Amino acid sequence: MESYFGVAEEVGLTKDEIGSVQAIVMAVSAGRVGAQFRQATSPVRKKGQDPKPTSPRQDQED
C-alpha cells in the first residue's frame, strides 16, 4: 500500500485527496459487506425458500 501512496504523491495527489479516496473505498466495501449480511440473514433465506434459483441445475432438482 505504501508504494501506491508514493506513486500517488509523485503524480501530484495530496494526502487529503488520497484520504478522500480511501474513505470512499472503505464506505463502498462496508456497504457491500452489509448487503451480503442482510441477504444471508433475510427471512426468505432462513426458511430455505430462495425465490430465484442461482443455477439452472436447481430448477431440475425440484
C-alpha positions as CSV (number, residue, x, y, z in Angstrom):
1,M,0.0,0.0,0.0
2,E,2.8,2.4,0.8
3,S,4.1,2.0,-2.8
4,Y,0.8,3.3,-4.1
5,F,1.0,6.3,-1.8
6,G,4.4,7.1,-3.2
7,V,3.2,6.9,-6.8
8,A,0.1,9.0,-5.9
9,E,2.3,11.7,-4.4
10,E,4.6,11.6,-7.4
11,V,1.8,12.4,-9.8
12,G,0.6,15.3,-7.6
13,L,-2.1,13.9,-5.4
14,T,-2.3,15.4,-1.9
15,K,-2.7,13.5,1.3
16,D,-6.2,14.9,1.6
17,E,-7.1,13.6,-1.9
18,I,-5.7,10.2,-1.0
19,G,-7.6,10.2,2.3
20,S,-10.8,11.0,0.5
21,V,-10.4,8.1,-1.9
22,Q,-9.6,5.8,0.9
23,A,-12.7,6.8,2.7
24,I,-14.9,6.2,-0.4
25,V,-13.3,2.8,-0.9
26,M,-13.9,1.8,2.7
27,A,-17.5,3.0,2.6
28,V,-18.3,1.0,-0.6
29,S,-16.7,-2.1,0.9
30,A,-18.6,-1.7,4.1
31,G,-21.8,-1.3,2.1
32,R,-21.1,-4.5,0.2
33,V,-20.5,-6.4,3.3
34,G,-23.7,-5.0,4.9
35,A,-25.7,-6.1,1.8
36,Q,-24.2,-9.6,1.9
37,F,-25.1,-9.8,5.6
38,R,-28.7,-8.7,5.1
39,Q,-29.0,-11.2,2.3
40,A,-27.6,-14.0,4.4
41,T,-29.9,-13.2,7.3
42,S,-33.1,-12.4,5.4
43,P,-36.2,-14.4,6.4
44,V,-36.5,-15.9,2.9
45,R,-33.0,-17.3,3.2
46,K,-33.7,-18.7,6.7
47,K,-36.7,-20.6,5.5
48,G,-34.9,-22.1,2.6
49,Q,-37.2,-20.5,0.1
50,D,-34.9,-19.0,-2.5
51,P,-37.2,-17.0,-4.8
52,K,-34.8,-17.3,-7.7
53,P,-32.6,-20.3,-8.3
54,T,-28.9,-19.5,-8.6
55,S,-28.3,-22.1,-11.3
56,P,-30.3,-24.0,-13.9
57,R,-29.5,-27.2,-12.1
58,Q,-31.6,-26.2,-9.1
59,D,-34.7,-25.9,-11.4
60,Q,-34.1,-29.5,-12.5
61,E,-33.9,-30.9,-8.9
62,D,-37.4,-29.8,-8.0
